[in-house]
């Protein structure tokens, strides 16, 4: 069994998409980051960087003790390698998927995170920061749009690369214009039955996806913690 430590953020949905697609036996442990659950000692033993998602594999390949993993990209790669699914077996195909997975981890994730922070959550209006990260978000969307000109998915068949990118763009693509290939790809992934199931489960877990003064302080690191991997609190 896979135990998934989850909240309804873009990064949180990544492993949930995989688990639903693969049909693995799993259990969700909600970690309400709006209430500071990511700082609880029991969770920090699994995810020392105080960020969701994290998993514990109760049946690792070596037959040993339960194996914990944190960082969403590492979790996706671990699950793909464990199951042999959603990552090609041939070297070239595998390399293509992994480079787009890491493109998301190094680009879409942090840059859209900064974009959302300064546009939606920052306590003061900073036009320079808004313009900088809006431009970078648009640049990255342009890269993805060109990639999707002649293909249904990002790197061959549906893969962990798509699972990594999709949650960040599921609703955010509506904020931007001129990326028709990305919009089409978002609709394609959204229509997958496993995607529907994943977001239904998320909506049932986080039934009041709101931001208040206390939760905003937690998200912005004003309480001594840092939750940079969990900026989006809406059940997207």
WOFENSUL-V838276 format. One record per residue. SS is DSSP state (A for helix, B for strand, O for the rest). PSI is psi in whole degrees, 0 to 359 (* if undefined). D_FIRST is the distance of its C-alpha to the first C-alpha in Angstrom with 2 decimals. Layout:
BEGIN
ss;psi;d_first
SS;PSI;D_FIRST
SS;PSI;D_FIRST
END
This chain:
BEGIN
ss;psi;d_first
O;144;0.00
B;127;3.79
B;121;6.45
B;122;9.60
B;114;12.96
B;146;15.28
O;167;18.86
O;62;21.03
O;166;22.55
A;315;22.88
A;326;20.59
A;324;18.01
A;339;17.95
A;301;17.48
A;332;13.69
A;321;13.47
A;315;15.83
A;312;13.83
A;323;10.62
A;318;13.14
A;318;15.13
A;346;12.60
O;30;11.19
O;157;7.51
O;119;5.18
B;160;5.25
B;134;7.45
B;131;10.71
B;105;12.77
B;136;16.29
O;96;18.46
O;96;21.97
A;343;23.87
A;343;27.06
A;8;27.06
O;17;26.19
A;339;22.67
A;350;21.98
A;2;24.45
O;140;22.97
A;321;22.64
A;321;19.06
A;323;18.03
A;336;20.48
A;333;18.82
A;319;15.87
O;86;18.20
O;346;21.70
O;11;23.36
O;44;22.70
O;146;21.38
O;157;18.52
O;170;16.14
B;159;13.79
B;158;10.15
B;120;8.38
B;112;6.21
O;352;5.33
O;64;6.21
O;161;9.14
O;328;11.91
O;357;14.34
O;8;12.62
O;206;13.61
O;159;12.68
O;142;9.82
B;122;11.04
B;146;12.14
B;137;13.77
B;170;16.39
O;119;18.87
A;320;17.97
A;318;19.58
A;323;17.89
A;314;14.41
A;315;15.54
A;319;16.99
A;312;14.05
A;321;11.79
A;317;14.91
A;325;15.63
A;319;12.28
A;342;12.55
O;25;16.34
O;149;16.61
O;23;18.77
O;131;20.61
O;153;23.54
O;332;23.83
O;152;27.52
A;318;28.71
A;317;30.70
A;319;28.16
A;317;25.49
A;321;28.10
A;315;28.98
A;315;25.50
A;327;24.96
A;325;28.38
A;329;27.80
A;313;24.45
A;333;26.43
A;318;29.29
A;312;27.19
A;324;25.97
A;347;29.57
A;284;31.46
A;314;30.15
A;296;27.83
A;323;30.36
A;319;33.45
A;328;32.29
A;316;31.01
A;320;34.56
A;310;36.08
A;322;34.21
A;307;35.03
A;331;38.75
A;321;39.19
A;328;37.19
A;339;36.59
O;139;39.19
O;349;41.59
O;156;44.59
O;119;45.71
O;89;45.68
A;321;47.12
A;313;46.83
A;318;43.10
A;313;42.56
A;317;44.61
A;310;43.03
A;337;39.41
A;316;40.41
A;318;42.14
A;322;39.17
A;317;36.82
A;322;39.36
A;314;39.67
A;321;35.95
A;325;36.01
A;319;38.95
A;312;37.10
A;322;34.27
A;318;36.84
A;322;38.73
A;324;35.62
A;9;34.86
A;322;38.45
A;27;37.87
O;154;34.16
O;319;31.62
O;173;28.77
O;321;29.01
O;66;28.40
O;220;28.71
O;163;26.06
O;133;23.59
O;180;21.50
A;340;19.71
A;316;23.30
A;318;23.76
A;328;20.51
A;320;21.77
A;319;25.28
A;312;25.03
A;332;23.85
A;335;26.80
A;355;29.28
O;309;28.08
O;335;30.81
A;337;32.60
A;334;34.19
A;344;36.48
A;348;38.15
O;155;39.51
O;151;41.91
O;18;42.61
O;65;39.19
A;323;39.18
A;322;36.80
A;318;34.15
A;317;34.72
A;317;34.33
A;318;31.08
A;317;29.67
A;321;30.62
A;313;29.07
A;321;25.62
A;330;25.98
O;351;26.65
O;134;23.47
A;322;21.60
A;325;18.27
A;316;20.33
A;314;21.84
A;318;18.61
A;314;17.29
A;333;20.62
A;318;20.94
A;319;17.80
A;317;19.23
A;327;22.61
A;335;21.37
A;312;19.87
O;86;22.93
O;345;25.73
O;73;28.52
O;74;28.10
O;164;31.33
O;127;32.81
O;183;35.09
A;316;37.07
A;315;34.54
A;326;31.51
A;321;33.72
A;320;34.72
A;315;31.12
A;327;30.46
O;5;33.68
O;26;33.09
O;3;36.05
O;12;34.45
O;352;33.93
O;176;30.45
O;116;29.65
O;45;27.22
O;342;28.38
O;5;25.04
O;52;24.89
O;332;28.32
O;113;27.78
O;355;27.07
O;143;27.84
O;78;25.21
O;*;26.29
END
